[in-house]
Amino acid sequence: MAPVAVPGNGVGTSALVLGIISAVVFCLWPVAILLGVLALIFGVIGQGKARRGEATNGGQALAGTICGAVGIVLGFGALAFVIATR
């Protein structure tokens, strides 16, 4: 019997975790922007792995991509607020 390949879901899960943290800590705008960019990168990679059948969590990767984009937008909004109030 051939061994069954275990799906590599780590990238999609990492995208989701980083995206959520990015959206939550948007007041720390440098951290939010950095984590958001990482979430976008990991999310795109995770979606590609899911399309190729190497992972089973394409939805998590998509959610990580969306949360990362929201975190980036909120981070830049916080940066604009800081600049505008100086």
Buried (B, 14 or more C-beta within 10 A) or exposed (E): EEEEEEBBBEBBBBBBBBBBBBBBBBEBBEBBBBBBBBBBBBBBBBBBBBEEEBBBBBEBBBBBBBBBBBBBBBBBEBBEEEEEEE
